[in-house]
Amino acid sequence: MEVKTSLLDNMIGVGDMVLLEPLTEDSFIENLRNRFDHNEIYTYIGSVVISVNPYRSLPIFTPDKVEEYRNRNFYELSPH
């Protein structure tokens, strides 16, 4: 049985830019690019969600995905 110790274990890049070190314009853009390249179009910066338009459909708004996020705490799942 796989034990997941943290939401961050399988995260691409940094899911919350507040945690980005060092926080520079270049690191900010690079993190967004890295996440976008892996179809992670949502990234937190504190309690704000940044969305990068993928210009294509992604299977991220399915009924199963909506149910997964229903009644969950803010940082319990990845940005969405």
C-alpha positions as CSV (number, residue, x, y, z in Angstrom):
1,M,0.0,0.0,0.0
2,E,1.4,3.4,-1.0
3,V,1.5,5.9,1.8
4,K,1.3,9.5,0.8
5,T,2.8,11.7,3.5
6,S,2.0,15.1,2.0
7,L,0.1,16.8,-0.8
8,L,3.5,18.0,-2.0
9,D,4.8,14.5,-2.6
10,N,3.6,14.3,-6.2
11,M,3.3,18.0,-6.9
12,I,4.8,19.4,-10.1
13,G,6.8,22.6,-9.2
14,V,5.6,24.6,-6.3
15,G,1.8,24.7,-5.9
16,D,1.8,27.8,-3.7
17,M,4.1,30.6,-4.8
18,V,4.4,31.8,-1.2
19,L,6.7,28.8,-0.7
20,L,8.9,29.5,-3.8
21,E,12.6,30.1,-3.0
22,P,13.9,32.4,-4.2
23,L,10.9,34.4,-5.2
24,T,12.0,36.3,-8.2
25,E,10.2,37.2,-11.4
26,D,12.2,34.5,-13.3
27,S,11.5,31.8,-10.7
28,F,7.8,32.8,-10.7
29,I,7.5,32.5,-14.5
30,E,9.5,29.3,-14.6
31,N,7.3,27.6,-11.9
32,L,4.2,28.6,-13.9
33,R,5.8,27.3,-17.1
34,N,6.8,24.0,-15.4
35,R,3.3,23.4,-14.0
36,F,1.6,24.4,-17.3
37,D,3.9,22.0,-19.2
38,H,2.5,19.2,-17.0
39,N,-1.2,20.3,-17.4
40,E,-1.2,21.9,-13.9
41,I,-2.9,25.2,-14.9
42,Y,-3.8,26.3,-11.4
43,T,-1.3,27.6,-8.8
44,Y,-1.9,29.2,-5.5
45,I,-0.2,32.4,-4.3
46,G,-1.5,32.4,-0.7
47,S,-5.3,32.3,-0.9
48,V,-5.5,33.5,-4.5
49,V,-5.5,31.0,-7.4
50,I,-3.6,31.8,-10.6
51,S,-4.9,30.1,-13.7
52,V,-3.0,29.8,-17.0
53,N,-5.3,29.3,-20.0
54,P,-4.3,26.0,-21.7
55,Y,-6.2,26.9,-24.9
56,R,-7.5,23.4,-25.0
57,S,-9.8,21.1,-23.1
58,L,-8.5,19.3,-20.1
59,P,-10.4,16.6,-18.2
60,I,-10.4,18.6,-15.0
61,F,-14.0,19.4,-14.6
62,T,-15.6,16.0,-14.6
63,P,-18.3,15.1,-12.1
64,D,-15.7,12.8,-10.3
65,K,-13.3,15.8,-10.0
66,V,-16.0,18.1,-8.7
67,E,-17.0,15.5,-6.1
68,E,-13.4,15.0,-5.1
69,Y,-13.1,18.7,-4.2
70,R,-16.5,19.1,-2.6
71,N,-16.4,19.8,1.2
72,R,-12.5,19.8,1.3
73,N,-10.3,22.2,3.1
74,F,-8.4,24.9,1.1
75,Y,-5.0,23.2,1.0
76,E,-6.1,19.6,1.4
77,L,-5.9,19.1,-2.4
78,S,-3.9,20.6,-5.2
79,P,-5.0,24.0,-6.6
80,H,-8.1,23.7,-8.7
